[in-house]
Amino acid sequence: MPRGVSLIDFRPILFIVGILLCTLSVGMFVPALVDLYYGQSDWIVFSAASVVSLFVGGALIMMNRMDNLKINSRQAFILTTLSWVVLTAASALPFAFSDLDMSYTDAFFEAMSGISTTGSTVIVGLDTAPPGILLWRALLQWLGGIGIIVMAIAVMPMLRVGGMQLFRMENSDKSDKAFPRATQIAMGIAMLYLSFTALWAILLWWAGMPPFDAIAHAMTTIATGGFSTKDASVGHFDSAAIDVIITLGMATGALPFILYLQMLRGQGNALFRDSQVRWFLTIAMSIILGLAFWHSETNGVPFLTALRYTSFNIVSVMTGTGYATTDYGLWGPFAVTVFFFVMFVGGCAGSTTCGVKIFRLQVLYEIAKIQLSHMLRPHGVFIAYYNRKPLSEDVTESVLSFFFLFVFCFVVLAAALGAMGLDFITAVSSAGTAIANVGPGLGPIVGPSGNFATLPDGAKWLMSIGMLIGRLEVFTVLVLLFPAFWRD
């Protein structure tokens, strides 16, 4: 072993990856049964992929069993990234061997887009695709959504990623009072997540969606994933009621799930007392009203119609869901600019959303306010606050570092895509939608009315890496590339 390199025990990492693979293999049986029910031959593909995943996962469990399972911070970084990559590779198998005749590059892209709740797709002909494949796409996003909530509550604060340590301090006393053990919190969130999904499936079915489509869209709505069962996305149904229900569902998935639990435990104002929630709702409503008024006045659209389409698509892009009801790229340059910048905002920490996230915008605002105050009163003492609590330098430095690396990764990814021959709008919006885990890009190729099927394979692999980096909060992936990480 080279001098200075630390030996990392991979046994607990591989043991947990094995458990996750076995769990995924069980999930594959659901679309297999659906395809079998509908008489589709792809049930064999799902069954075979399930058996392979179960065998590999079981082998990892058997070979890496330990009496005392403990994980340190370095192992946690490796586990987080490795589990996402391994699960994506396994999830791609049903796509690669299905009747859709996809290459493994396309299959991996679709699986990464699903499990990272991005929503970008390379599949053409969703309206006639096998039901098992459509359900598998929805199930991947649903599992990815609950996975990122658990990470945001249990893993990211421990790893102090991008200011997430703020929520270790925030939630430790409150959640401990509501639930004595972390397992109860996890179980509570899982039951809440399942309940929201069931509720939205019932509402969509009531609004006119066929039962299968209602279940699939409910799963990808609460997960803020955006995979639809139709090429025209939610616009296929052309229903104001469905638009309203899904808009509320996306907003529900964008708020902190730990606050929902606190409300259920008697703290009725927990959700709206949180400054992050108030900021999210204020930003969303301000942009919706402003753009709806502009769209109505500029394009001659009735205001209520403009409000319907603007509210749905702004919430979809802002939360990183990626549904579309119309091609907003045709509204005009101002609308395209608004949608481009909105895709980076994201939702709240502890939700299923992605992007920069509201709490980091709040911290950046506090830092900027302090700097301006110092310019006016150089000898004054000013303190930045979040939720009425002072921010430590550790948190502010983490947020500033995250923002720099987020922008840096976006620029590098956009430049790399441009070097592969993509035009400016396609390259920049593809990079943005990947790193912010949004779904559709901008322009005629990857916009709301297009998809990513025509992109070169190299661009799809780069975007898959971008989705991974964005979903795992940048630091979690990039720290593995740092030589000091592997030293003593």
LINMO-V105150 format. One record per residue. RES is the residue in one letter. SS is DSSP state (~ for helix, > for strand, _ for the rest). PHI is phi in whole degrees, 0 to 359 (* if undefined). PSI is psi in degrees with one decimal (999 if undefined). Layout:
# LINMO-V105150
res:ss:phi:psi
RES:SS:PHI:PSI
RES:SS:PHI:PSI
This chain:
# LINMO-V105150
res:ss:phi:psi
M:_:*:129.4
P:_:302:148.2
R:_:297:135.6
G:_:89:-9.7
V:>:271:129.9
S:_:271:138.4
L:_:277:118.4
I:_:259:132.1
D:_:280:110.0
F:_:272:-4.1
R:~:299:-48.9
P:~:295:-31.5
I:~:296:-51.1
L:~:292:-32.2
F:~:298:-46.4
I:~:290:-38.9
V:~:300:-38.3
G:~:298:-42.0
I:~:297:-43.0
L:~:295:-38.7
L:~:295:-40.6
C:~:296:-39.7
T:~:297:-43.2
L:~:297:-38.6
S:~:297:-35.8
V:~:295:-40.0
G:~:298:-30.5
M:~:293:-22.9
F:~:290:-23.4
V:~:295:-55.2
P:~:295:-27.4
A:~:298:-44.0
L:~:293:-36.8
V:~:295:-45.4
D:~:296:-38.0
L:~:296:-40.2
Y:~:296:-40.6
Y:~:274:1.1
G:_:76:25.0
Q:_:269:139.6
S:_:286:-13.3
D:~:293:-8.6
W:~:298:-28.7
I:~:292:-40.5
V:~:297:-46.8
F:~:296:-39.8
S:~:296:-44.0
A:~:295:-43.2
A:~:296:-36.3
S:~:295:-43.4
V:~:296:-43.1
V:~:298:-45.9
S:~:296:-40.2
L:~:295:-39.5
F:~:294:-48.4
V:~:295:-44.4
G:~:297:-42.8
G:~:297:-39.0
A:~:296:-41.4
L:~:296:-37.7
I:~:294:-46.7
M:~:294:-36.9
M:~:278:-15.7
N:_:234:25.0
R:_:293:140.2
M:_:225:147.6
D:_:289:-37.6
N:_:233:100.0
L:_:275:109.5
K:_:228:144.2
I:_:230:127.8
N:_:269:-179.0
S:~:294:-38.4
R:~:294:-40.9
Q:~:296:-34.8
A:~:294:-40.0
F:~:299:-47.8
I:~:296:-44.5
L:~:300:-43.8
T:~:299:-49.6
T:~:289:-45.0
L:~:297:-41.8
S:~:297:-40.7
W:~:295:-40.1
V:~:289:-45.2
V:~:295:-44.1
L:~:296:-36.6
T:~:295:-44.4
A:~:300:-40.8
A:~:288:-38.5
S:~:293:-23.1
A:~:285:-19.7
L:~:302:-47.9
P:~:299:-34.6
F:~:293:-44.7
A:~:295:-34.0
F:_:253:9.7
S:_:281:178.0
D:_:290:-7.8
L:_:287:-13.7
D:_:57:51.3
M:_:269:146.8
S:_:288:163.6
Y:~:293:-29.7
T:~:300:-49.0
D:~:296:-39.7
A:~:296:-42.7
F:~:293:-41.8
F:~:301:-46.9
E:~:296:-41.3
A:~:292:-42.8
M:~:295:-40.5
S:~:297:-34.3
G:~:287:-54.5
I:~:288:-21.7
S:_:268:4.0
T:_:55:36.5
T:_:281:-56.4
G:_:101:-2.5
S:_:289:143.1
T:_:224:153.3
V:_:244:3.3
I:_:274:126.7
V:_:253:132.3
G:_:94:41.6
L:~:297:-30.6
D:~:299:-28.0
T:~:246:9.6
A:_:289:153.1
P:_:302:140.8
P:~:299:-31.3
G:~:297:-41.4
I:~:295:-43.6
L:~:298:-40.9
L:~:290:-36.1
W:~:297:-40.4
R:~:299:-45.5
A:~:294:-40.5
L:~:294:-37.9
L:~:299:-44.7
Q:~:292:-36.4
W:~:296:-43.4
L:~:292:-38.9
G:~:297:-35.8
G:~:295:-48.1
I:~:292:-32.1
G:~:296:-40.6
I:~:286:-28.2
I:~:295:-46.7
V:~:299:-42.4
M:~:298:-42.4
A:~:294:-28.9
I:~:269:-39.3
A:~:254:-33.5
V:~:258:-55.4
M:~:302:-42.5
P:~:298:-36.6
M:~:295:-37.6
L:~:276:-4.0
R:_:57:47.0
V:_:271:117.3
G:_:56:33.9
G:_:91:2.6
M:_:292:-15.5
Q:~:299:-19.2
L:~:302:-34.5
F:~:272:-12.9
R:~:291:-41.2
M:~:288:-41.8
E:~:294:-44.0
N:~:268:-13.9
S:~:297:-48.1
D:~:284:-39.1
K:~:292:-49.1
S:~:290:-31.6
D:~:294:-33.3
K:~:291:-38.2
A:~:283:-39.1
F:_:223:120.2
P:_:297:-31.0
R:_:236:151.9
A:~:296:-31.4
T:~:297:-34.0
Q:~:291:-36.0
I:~:296:-46.5
A:~:299:-44.1
M:~:294:-39.2
G:~:297:-43.9
I:~:294:-41.9
A:~:299:-44.2
M:~:293:-38.7
L:~:295:-43.4
Y:~:299:-45.3
L:~:295:-40.2
S:~:294:-43.9
F:~:301:-44.0
T:~:299:-46.4
A:~:297:-42.1
L:~:298:-46.4
W:~:290:-31.3
A:~:297:-43.1
I:~:295:-43.0
L:~:296:-42.2
L:~:292:-37.7
W:~:295:-41.8
W:~:298:-34.4
A:_:281:-6.1
G:_:121:-3.2
M:_:287:141.2
P:_:301:150.6
P:~:307:-44.0
F:~:297:-47.9
D:~:296:-36.6
A:~:296:-42.8
I:~:294:-46.2
A:~:297:-43.6
H:~:288:-31.1
A:~:296:-41.4
M:~:296:-42.9
T:~:276:-14.6
T:~:283:-52.0
I:~:295:-32.2
A:_:281:-1.6
T:_:44:48.8
G:_:261:-48.9
G:_:97:-1.0
F:_:292:127.8
S:_:249:168.3
T:_:266:2.6
K:_:231:146.3
D:_:298:-34.8
A:_:274:12.4
S:~:56:-146.1
V:~:292:-21.4
G:~:300:-20.5
H:~:301:-35.1
F:_:277:-22.9
D:_:47:54.0
S:_:230:124.2
A:~:296:-37.4
A:~:295:-43.9
I:~:296:-40.0
D:~:300:-45.2
V:~:295:-44.7
I:~:298:-44.9
I:~:290:-36.8
T:~:300:-46.5
L:~:296:-36.2
G:~:294:-42.2
M:~:296:-41.5
A:~:295:-37.6
T:~:297:-43.0
G:~:291:-18.8
A:_:273:-4.3
L:_:258:156.7
P:_:296:123.3
F:~:290:-25.9
I:~:295:-29.2
L:~:286:-32.6
Y:~:299:-41.3
L:~:296:-40.1
Q:~:296:-36.4
M:~:296:-41.0
L:~:293:-23.5
R:_:268:13.0
G:_:109:-9.3
Q:_:271:78.6
G:_:300:-28.8
N:_:259:12.6
A:~:301:-38.9
L:~:292:-49.5
F:~:272:-6.1
R:~:281:-19.2
D:_:282:126.4
S:~:295:-29.6
Q:~:297:-41.5
V:~:294:-43.8
R:~:297:-41.2
W:~:297:-45.4
F:~:301:-48.7
L:~:293:-38.9
T:~:294:-46.2
I:~:298:-47.1
A:~:298:-48.3
M:~:292:-35.4
S:~:295:-45.0
I:~:293:-41.7
I:~:299:-49.7
L:~:295:-42.4
G:~:296:-46.0
L:~:288:-34.9
A:~:296:-43.2
F:~:296:-43.7
W:~:297:-45.4
H:~:298:-40.1
S:~:293:-45.0
E:~:286:-39.5
T:~:281:-42.7
N:~:257:5.2
G:_:67:31.7
V:_:264:137.2
P:_:306:141.3
F:~:301:-41.7
L:~:294:-36.0
T:~:293:-44.5
A:~:299:-39.7
L:~:295:-40.3
R:~:300:-51.3
Y:~:287:-35.6
T:~:292:-46.1
S:~:297:-44.5
F:~:297:-51.6
N:~:286:-32.5
I:~:293:-47.0
V:~:298:-38.9
S:~:298:-46.3
V:~:285:-41.1
M:~:297:-39.6
T:_:276:-4.7
G:_:76:19.8
T:_:287:-54.3
G:_:96:4.6
Y:_:295:161.0
A:_:214:143.9
T:_:246:-9.9
T:_:198:163.3
D:_:274:90.3
Y:~:291:-9.7
G:~:293:-15.9
L:~:267:-0.4
W:_:286:-25.8
G:_:135:164.4
P:~:302:-38.5
F:~:298:-45.4
A:~:297:-41.5
V:~:299:-41.8
T:~:297:-43.1
V:~:298:-48.0
F:~:296:-34.7
F:~:297:-46.3
F:~:284:-31.0
V:~:296:-31.4
M:_:298:-19.4
F:_:270:-12.3
V:_:293:-55.1
G:_:80:-173.0
G:_:249:-145.4
C:_:266:155.3
A:_:293:142.0
G:_:85:12.9
S:_:246:-173.3
T:_:270:2.4
T:_:276:178.8
C:_:225:-152.3
G:_:79:-164.7
V:_:294:-37.7
K:_:84:147.2
I:~:298:-41.4
F:~:297:-31.6
R:~:289:-35.1
L:~:296:-36.7
Q:~:295:-43.0
V:~:295:-42.9
L:~:298:-39.1
Y:~:298:-44.2
E:~:296:-40.4
I:~:296:-45.0
A:~:297:-39.7
K:~:296:-39.9
I:~:296:-42.0
Q:~:296:-42.0
L:~:295:-39.6
S:~:296:-37.8
H:~:294:-33.0
M:~:293:-35.2
L:~:280:-36.7
R:_:227:83.4
P:_:304:-28.3
H:_:259:6.2
G:_:283:158.3
V:_:250:117.5
F:_:235:141.0
I:_:236:132.2
A:_:277:140.6
Y:>:235:151.2
Y:>:223:123.5
N:_:53:42.8
R:_:66:17.4
K:>:237:140.2
P:>:295:142.3
L:_:271:135.2
S:_:278:159.6
E:~:297:-31.1
D:~:301:-43.2
V:~:290:-46.9
T:~:297:-40.4
E:~:295:-39.5
S:~:296:-41.2
V:~:292:-43.4
L:~:298:-40.9
S:~:295:-41.8
F:~:299:-46.6
F:~:299:-42.4
F:~:298:-48.2
L:~:292:-34.9
F:~:298:-48.4
V:~:294:-40.1
F:~:299:-46.5
C:~:296:-38.1
F:~:297:-45.6
V:~:295:-44.9
V:~:297:-43.9
L:~:295:-42.9
A:~:297:-42.1
A:~:295:-41.0
A:~:295:-40.4
L:~:293:-38.4
G:~:297:-37.3
A:~:294:-19.3
M:_:272:4.4
G:_:103:1.9
L:_:284:142.9
D:_:292:167.4
F:~:302:-51.0
I:~:298:-43.9
T:~:295:-44.2
A:~:294:-47.2
V:~:291:-45.0
S:~:288:-32.6
S:~:294:-41.2
A:~:296:-42.9
G:~:295:-43.7
T:~:289:-25.8
A:~:283:-51.0
I:~:289:-26.1
A:_:261:0.7
N:_:54:51.4
V:_:265:-52.8
G:_:131:-100.0
P:_:285:151.4
G:_:260:-144.2
L:_:232:157.5
G:~:97:173.9
P:~:288:-21.1
I:~:273:-54.1
V:~:247:13.5
G:_:286:-171.9
P:_:302:-27.5
S:_:263:3.8
G:_:238:-164.8
N:_:204:-169.9
F:_:257:14.8
A:_:296:-34.4
T:_:276:-5.4
L:_:292:147.9
P:_:295:156.6
D:~:302:-39.4
G:~:300:-38.9
A:~:294:-37.4
K:~:293:-39.1
W:~:292:-40.3
L:~:297:-42.0
M:~:293:-34.4
S:~:298:-41.1
I:~:296:-41.5
G:~:299:-41.3
M:~:299:-42.4
L:~:297:-46.1
I:~:298:-44.9
G:~:294:-41.3
R:~:292:-34.0
L:_:263:24.4
E:_:63:35.5
V:_:65:-62.5
F:~:301:-40.3
T:~:301:-33.4
V:~:272:-47.7
L:~:294:-28.8
V:~:296:-25.7
L:~:289:-19.4
L:~:273:-4.5
F:_:271:120.0
P:~:304:-33.3
A:~:296:-24.6
F:~:299:-33.9
W:~:267:-1.6
R:>:267:166.3
D:_:297:999
